[in-house]
Amino acid sequence: MKKKDKYQRYSEEAFKLLPAPVSEIQVQKKNSSRYSIFVKNQFLIGVSDSTLTKLNLKKGIEITPSFLQQIEKQEDRWAVREYMFRILSRRDHSRKELKDKAYKKGYSGSFIDEILDEFEQKEYINDHKFAEKYAADKFEFNDWGPYKIRNQLFKKGISKSIAEQVINTIFGDQAIKESMMTLITKRKKRYLREPEEKRRKKVFDYLMRKGYDSENILKHLDELLDIIS
């Protein structure tokens, strides 16, 4: 993890006492899932219950400078993992979204990919399921067309094969036609204010911006214009 000195986890004064055995471990008052580690009765570092268990930290175990680095690295990993859990508690994310947010937060390290691999294995994240839900929601609630959804999926790191599979599943010919007709119906009053000779281009351009491809628009354009007339 990249961090400046002000974010240093351990106490400089206690660090000077190393190597030294752990003299005491206390549960932190403000967070019962975190613990304060002391050497020679001086606070050294705060750790999560995960780090405490994984590194078998207990009273009497010797802390060396190299072991302290190992503790810090484990705490960095724990911090990234907890951060990703918090993000996932708000909504589903793709693997790339989580990775990008971790880097933007200032985290780095090979363990980011390790954590993401773990999340995929445990199905905390699943790019295929994410893509299905994202595409379905954007189609149903935002009336986005396949082209726009496909581009957004690519930006979120979804592979071409998954994106195409999802698009083909959701966007049948009838679904595309009905969606375009719904969009134009909603804007009927606006188009009625336009000169008739301009409506065709207005409808075409609008549906292109919504992410529908020119072939499908042209295929149903006469029917869409009938809605307005």
C-alpha positions as CSV (number, residue, x, y, z in Angstrom):
1,M,0.0,0.0,0.0
2,K,1.3,3.5,-0.8
3,K,1.1,5.7,2.2
4,K,2.9,8.7,3.6
5,D,4.6,8.8,6.9
6,K,1.5,10.4,8.5
7,Y,-0.4,7.2,7.7
8,Q,2.3,5.0,9.3
9,R,0.6,2.3,11.3
10,Y,3.1,1.7,14.1
11,S,4.6,3.9,16.9
12,E,8.1,5.1,16.2
13,E,9.0,5.1,19.9
14,A,7.9,1.5,20.3
15,F,9.6,0.5,17.0
16,K,12.9,1.5,18.6
17,L,12.4,-1.2,21.3
18,L,12.3,-4.0,18.7
19,P,13.0,-6.8,18.8
20,A,10.8,-7.3,21.8
21,P,8.1,-9.7,23.0
22,V,4.4,-8.7,23.0
23,S,3.7,-7.5,26.6
24,E,0.0,-7.0,26.2
25,I,-2.9,-7.2,23.7
26,Q,-6.0,-5.0,24.4
27,V,-9.4,-4.8,22.6
28,Q,-9.8,-1.3,21.3
29,K,-12.6,0.6,23.0
30,K,-14.0,2.2,19.8
31,N,-13.9,-1.0,17.8
32,S,-14.2,-4.4,19.4
33,S,-12.9,-6.1,16.2
34,R,-9.5,-4.4,16.5
35,Y,-6.7,-4.9,18.9
36,S,-3.8,-2.8,20.3
37,I,-0.5,-4.6,20.5
38,F,2.0,-3.5,23.1
39,V,5.7,-4.2,23.6
40,K,7.4,-3.4,26.9
41,N,4.1,-1.7,27.9
42,Q,4.3,0.7,25.0
43,F,1.7,0.8,22.2
44,L,3.2,-0.6,18.9
45,I,0.4,-1.1,16.4
46,G,-3.3,-1.7,16.0
47,V,-4.5,-4.8,14.2
48,S,-7.7,-6.4,13.0
49,D,-9.0,-9.6,14.4
50,S,-8.1,-11.2,11.1
51,T,-4.5,-10.2,11.3
52,L,-4.3,-11.2,15.0
53,T,-5.6,-14.7,14.1
54,K,-3.7,-15.2,10.8
55,L,-0.3,-14.2,12.3
56,N,-1.0,-15.9,15.6
57,L,-0.3,-12.8,17.6
58,K,-0.3,-13.4,21.3
59,K,1.4,-12.3,24.5
60,G,5.0,-13.3,24.6
61,I,5.6,-13.7,20.9
62,E,8.6,-11.7,19.7
63,I,8.1,-8.8,17.3
64,T,11.1,-8.1,15.1
65,P,11.3,-5.2,12.6
66,S,10.8,-7.7,9.7
67,F,7.8,-9.3,11.5
68,L,6.3,-5.8,12.0
69,Q,6.6,-5.3,8.2
70,Q,4.7,-8.6,7.8
71,I,2.0,-7.3,10.2
72,E,1.7,-4.1,8.3
73,K,1.4,-5.9,5.0
74,Q,-1.4,-8.1,6.4
75,E,-3.1,-5.0,7.7
76,D,-2.9,-3.4,4.3
77,R,-4.5,-6.5,2.8
78,W,-7.2,-6.4,5.4
79,A,-7.9,-2.7,4.8
80,V,-8.3,-3.3,1.0
81,R,-10.6,-6.3,1.6
82,E,-12.8,-4.4,4.0
83,Y,-12.9,-1.4,1.6
84,M,-14.1,-3.7,-1.2
85,F,-16.7,-5.3,1.1
86,R,-18.1,-1.8,1.9
87,I,-18.3,-1.0,-1.8
88,L,-20.1,-4.2,-2.6
89,S,-22.6,-3.6,0.2
90,R,-23.9,-0.6,-1.8
91,R,-24.3,-2.3,-5.2
92,D,-22.8,-4.9,-7.4
93,H,-19.6,-4.1,-9.1
94,S,-17.5,-5.6,-11.9
95,R,-14.0,-6.8,-11.1
96,K,-12.5,-3.8,-13.0
97,E,-14.7,-1.3,-11.1
98,L,-13.5,-2.7,-7.7
99,K,-9.8,-2.7,-8.9
100,D,-10.1,0.9,-10.2
101,K,-11.7,2.2,-7.0
102,A,-9.0,0.5,-4.9
103,Y,-6.3,2.2,-6.8
104,K,-8.1,5.5,-6.7
105,K,-8.3,5.2,-3.0
106,G,-4.5,4.9,-2.9
107,Y,-4.2,1.2,-2.4
108,S,-1.7,-0.9,-4.4
109,G,0.0,-4.3,-4.2
110,S,-0.2,-7.7,-5.7
111,F,-2.8,-8.7,-3.0
112,I,-5.4,-6.6,-4.8
113,D,-5.6,-9.2,-7.5
114,E,-5.4,-12.0,-4.9
115,I,-8.4,-10.5,-3.1
116,L,-10.4,-10.1,-6.4
117,D,-9.5,-13.8,-7.3
118,E,-10.9,-14.8,-3.9
119,F,-14.0,-12.7,-4.4
120,E,-14.6,-14.4,-7.8
121,Q,-14.1,-17.8,-6.3
122,K,-16.6,-17.1,-3.6
123,E,-18.9,-15.4,-6.1
124,Y,-18.9,-12.1,-4.2
125,I,-18.3,-10.7,-7.7
126,N,-19.3,-12.3,-11.0
127,D,-18.8,-10.3,-14.2
128,H,-21.4,-12.3,-16.1
129,K,-24.1,-11.8,-13.5
130,F,-23.1,-8.1,-13.1
131,A,-23.4,-7.6,-16.9
132,E,-26.8,-9.3,-17.0
133,K,-28.3,-7.1,-14.3
134,Y,-26.6,-3.9,-15.5
135,A,-27.9,-4.4,-19.1
136,A,-31.4,-5.4,-18.0
137,D,-31.7,-2.4,-15.7
138,K,-30.4,0.1,-18.2
139,F,-32.8,-1.4,-20.9
140,E,-35.8,-1.4,-18.6
141,F,-35.4,1.8,-16.6
142,N,-33.3,4.0,-18.9
143,D,-34.4,2.7,-22.3
144,W,-30.8,2.3,-23.4
145,G,-30.2,0.5,-26.6
146,P,-27.8,-2.3,-27.2
147,Y,-25.0,-0.2,-28.6
148,K,-24.8,2.2,-25.6
149,I,-25.1,-0.7,-23.1
150,R,-22.3,-2.6,-24.9
151,N,-20.0,0.4,-24.7
152,Q,-20.7,0.9,-21.0
153,L,-20.0,-2.8,-20.3
154,F,-16.7,-2.5,-22.1
155,K,-15.8,0.5,-19.9
156,K,-16.5,-1.5,-16.8
157,G,-14.1,-4.2,-17.9
158,I,-16.6,-6.8,-19.1
159,S,-15.2,-9.0,-21.8
160,K,-16.5,-8.8,-25.4
161,S,-17.8,-12.4,-25.2
162,I,-19.8,-11.8,-22.1
163,A,-21.1,-8.4,-23.3
164,E,-22.2,-9.9,-26.6
165,Q,-23.9,-12.9,-24.9
166,V,-25.8,-10.6,-22.6
167,I,-26.8,-8.2,-25.3
168,N,-28.1,-11.1,-27.5
169,T,-30.1,-12.5,-24.6
170,I,-31.8,-9.3,-23.7
171,F,-32.3,-7.6,-27.1
172,G,-34.6,-9.7,-29.3
173,D,-36.1,-7.9,-32.4
174,Q,-39.4,-7.5,-30.7
175,A,-38.0,-6.1,-27.5
176,I,-35.9,-3.5,-29.4
177,K,-39.0,-2.5,-31.5
178,E,-41.2,-2.1,-28.4
179,S,-38.5,-0.1,-26.5
180,M,-38.1,2.3,-29.4
181,M,-41.8,2.7,-29.7
182,T,-42.1,3.5,-26.0
183,L,-39.4,6.1,-26.3
184,I,-41.0,7.9,-29.2
185,T,-44.4,7.7,-27.6
186,K,-43.1,9.5,-24.5
187,R,-41.7,12.3,-26.8
188,K,-44.7,12.5,-29.1
189,K,-45.8,16.0,-28.1
190,R,-42.3,17.3,-28.6
191,Y,-42.1,15.8,-32.1
192,L,-45.5,17.2,-33.0
193,R,-44.1,20.6,-32.5
194,E,-41.5,19.9,-35.1
195,P,-42.1,20.4,-38.9
196,E,-43.1,17.1,-40.4
197,E,-40.1,17.1,-42.8
198,K,-37.7,17.3,-39.8
199,R,-39.3,14.5,-37.7
200,R,-37.6,11.7,-39.4
201,K,-34.1,13.0,-38.7
202,K,-35.0,14.0,-35.2
203,V,-36.3,10.5,-34.3
204,F,-33.3,8.8,-36.0
205,D,-30.8,11.0,-34.1
206,Y,-32.5,10.6,-30.8
207,L,-32.6,6.8,-31.0
208,M,-29.0,6.7,-32.1
209,R,-28.1,8.7,-28.9
210,K,-30.0,6.2,-26.8
211,G,-27.8,3.4,-28.2
212,Y,-29.9,1.8,-30.9
213,D,-28.1,0.9,-34.1
214,S,-29.0,2.4,-37.4
215,E,-30.2,-0.9,-38.9
216,N,-32.9,-1.4,-36.3
217,I,-34.0,2.2,-36.4
218,L,-34.4,2.3,-40.1
219,K,-36.1,-1.1,-40.1
220,H,-38.9,0.3,-37.9
221,L,-38.7,4.0,-38.7
222,D,-42.0,4.2,-40.6
223,E,-43.9,2.6,-37.8
224,L,-42.2,5.0,-35.3
225,L,-43.2,8.0,-37.4
226,D,-46.8,6.7,-37.5
227,I,-46.9,7.1,-33.7
228,I,-46.3,10.8,-34.1
229,S,-48.7,11.5,-36.9
